Amino acid sequence: MAVTKLEVVWEKRYVCPHCGKKLHYVAGDAVSVVNGRVDMNSTLPKYVCTTCKVYYKELLGSGYFEEYDMRDEVREKMASAAKAVQARAAKAAPATPAPEKPKRYVKPTGDLQPMLLKREADGKCPCPRCGDRMDFVEGQPVRIVDGKPDMDNVMDHFHCPYCDSVFRRIATTDFFQYSEK
């Protein structure tokens, strides 16, 4: 992390220490959420040198600037965009039809009371509605999907693939209750 004191020319414009040309001021963007966390770095203004393909961000109003390579930033943006495209393609891809299981009786949701559910060694437990094995889904950070926050997997819960039921934890207990998505 190289910290540089940039030279100032008249008009209060900064000069690139590498090539000596004036740096272009670029205002900061709006606050964004990246991988479930607020990214405040994008809100800071930066000074860009298009000749050297670098930009500078001021450190805490100290007059000292940190140098960044624009090519690295472009690579990161392209990689995150490629991951987003792959995630959307995986969601949109039709799943291969599973062999049909015999029909089971599925209890109505009104008959379900909060119940004690515990994971077994394989991380699953029997479904109170249909008797199939439910998967335990651990809580994850908030993710942005198609520009909207995806809050479905934020808290620990059980999901049954047969009857598509979701049982969410009640507060900090081991009791779970049926939840509509």
C-alpha angles and dihedrals in degrees: 000000000000117000117202135189105222121217118242123219126191116298088043091273122149124231126220109248091214105049103011095234124132116269120235117235115231117188119228122265128238120280111280136191116232120185091343095309132101112253108211094169091079091060093064119095118241139200114228131203107197092187096058094031093232135116134201131219122195117240111233095319091297098130090245119112134207117222122228130184112236092207091062090051092050090050091051092049091048091049093050091047090051091051090051091051091049091049091050091047091050090051094047096044111104112246119233109257112257120225108272117256122213113273115264132199110261116202117231114254093239090066094057120101126188108283141186110256123181130184116243125215092282092051094252138102136191117276114244091213104048107003095242121130115274124211120231112230116198120218116266135188118276110276130202112234118182090343095307130099112256107216097171098100101034095104130045112266145152121245125196114209093198102055095016091234123158123206115194127198118258108231109301097327131105090246119109131196132199110263132194111225 
